[in-house]
């Protein structure tokens, strides 16, 4: 079983290949908002390094956002195209939820991905990694919501926060992520980028 993981939702482009229970390729590249130029060539290069062809891929996992308005669409478009052309399943993954699989034995996981100013993308997930909520809001509102969570809470963030709860950095556990989604798939035609945040023009209306 070979799974292909794609993420272009941030300034980092990420391509991963998992064969059974082993990561055989993992690439992170900062491309200065030029993900479309590098994504497909990197996929091809990593497949060749492992003596594989794109037809050997059995499943695609793609990060649907939230994140970069332009960047997110790139991986989603490539994933949907490959899924259709190869007739293989594809599953979309939240850019926030992807970080919870590194951790376990908590009642709630609060993921905070900082953005401009005092705002951030924010997601809450229960002990079984089910989504409770995802939104784009201010750090002040996020703090209030985290404080109101009951039980053992772990805050996962790339921002500087001053919470009474345990806080840890964002780490992607690709093997656990792939395992979590092993029996899940989406209709490729229905996968759309998840922005949450209004684009600048909408914010000014």
C-alpha positions, 0 to 999 in steps of 0.5 A: 500500500503506497500513500501520497501526502500533499500539502501546499496550504502554507509557505511550506510545500510538503510531499510525503510517501508512505509504503505500508508502515514506513515513510519512504520519502518526505520533502519540505520546501519553502517555495516563496508562494510558487508551489505550482512550479514545484509540486508535480516535479517533486512528486515525480522526483520522489517516486523515481528515487524509490523506483516507483511510478505514479501508477503505483500510488494506491491512495492520496491524502491532501491538505484542504486548508485552512491556509493560503488562499492560492496555495491550498488550491494547488495541492487539492487540484493535483490530488483530485486530478490524480485520483480521477486519472488513476481511479484511486481514493483520495481523502482531504485532511484539515491543515489544523487537524493534521498535527493532533496525531503526534499526541494521545491521551488527552480529552481535547486538542486545541490547535492554533495556527497563527496568522496576521496580527492577533488572529489565528486559525483555530481548531478543537478536537476530542480525544478520538481526534474528531473535529469539534470546531474550526474557525478563524478568530482572534487570539483573545477569543481563542484563549477564552474558548480554550479556558472553557474546555473541560478535562485534560487539554493540550494546546498545539501551536506555532504561536507564542501563547500564555495559557495555563494548559500544556502547550507543545509545538506542531509536529506532523506524525505522517504514519499515524495520520495515514493510519487514521485515514486508512479506511476513509475516503472522499468523493474527489469531485466534492473536495474543495479548499477550506479557507475559513478566513474571508479573503481581503476583499470580503473583509472590507465589505 
